[in-house]
Amino acid sequence: MALHRRLVLTAALAAPTLARAEPAQAPRPATPLPAPLAEAARALPARRLPVPDTVSPALQRLIAGPYPPGWNAIPADAAGWRALQAVSAAAVEPHLPALRAALRVQVERSRIGGVPVFTVTPETLPPENRDRLLLHLHGGGYVLFPGESGAGEAMLMAAHGGFRCISVDYRMPPDHPFPAALEDTLAVWRTLCAQHDPRRMAIFGSSAGGGLTLATVLRARGERLPLPAAIAPGTPWVDLLGAGDTRQANAYVDNVLVADTGWVSGAARLYAAGRDPAEPLLSPINGDFAGFPPAILTSGTRDLLLSDTVRTHRKLRRAGVAAELQVFEGQSHAQFITPGVPETAEAFEEIGRFLAQHLL
């Protein structure tokens, strides 16, 4: 499984390799606070952060890894973003045959509602899940991992959760900014609802896929479409403006996204394409979660987007939604979708159990 551990998996906001990493930049200055709060801002002493011995050896190796090369290289134009997108796919695609074999899943390419999708089926589909279906929305800052390179998380869910999953290959910037991804996802959801009982379906995805999961429910509710029976947004990117305590507290602690000063800030602007990033369908944390289906959220203690996850969980709970939160020791952004790590199997088994409890 060493090969699979090297994959920075496919559906995360993982920093791709396009250019050699530059020296770490200073964190973006925080928004000025009124006195006396400005005086309470805490200056931290320089220190070395050890690798915790409270996680599996496989996860320790991930935690000990360096910052991804190119994490702070933001393309200057559309051509640069297309090149970055191509690099993200090329980094993953050669490993997909081995991943499919190791996880014992079959992947079929088709179209649903006119949108390209990948249907992932486990070798052994439990009888109780034969009429159940999960819709997967991949991550990558809304710009990376086109084609099957974005379906890795669906493969993990199929293998460890025992569900058939449909991964949406939605349109992405720079050619197709917001709301193209949301429109594609809704087109697939409408078609599935006409063919399947929505009480037997759930939606899941991590990072940008987690944000898109929540935006899809907001949009479906607004259009009076059936809602899924449950959702599983993993470390959801719900605030394109970058608010939240761990955007500062975990800056340069997270060894996947690293800091908001990296490429992800450019991806936010690219995706919004001039729209107000505070709009709820762009930043779902600003939406109304009343009436949402039960949700399970996943993050890690070093995740730059831990606050996005925690804030989403609390807002769901305040809205009266049954919501669970699992936070993994030592993990940076979306490291729970790394193949071959024991904590990955644990995460998806937990998500699978939650979904099974709420699907008809």
ABEGO torsion letter per residue (X at the ends): XAAAAABBBGABBBBBBABBBBBBBBBBBBBBBBOAAAAABBBBBBBBBBBBAABBAAAAAAAABBBBBGAABBBABAAAAAAAAAAAAAAAAAAAAAAAAAAGBBBBBBBBGGBBBBBBBBABBBAAAAABBBBBBBBGGGABGBEAAAAAAAAAAAAAAGBBBBBBBBBBOAABBOAAAAAAAAAAAAAAAAABBAAABBBBEBEAAAAAAAAAAAAAAAAGBBBBABBBBBGBBABAAGBEAAAAAABGABAAAGBAABAAAAAAAAAAGGBBAABAAABAAABBABGBBBBBBBBBAABAAAAAAAAAAAAAAAAGBBBBBBBBBGBBBGAAABBGBAAAAAAAAAAAAAAAAABX
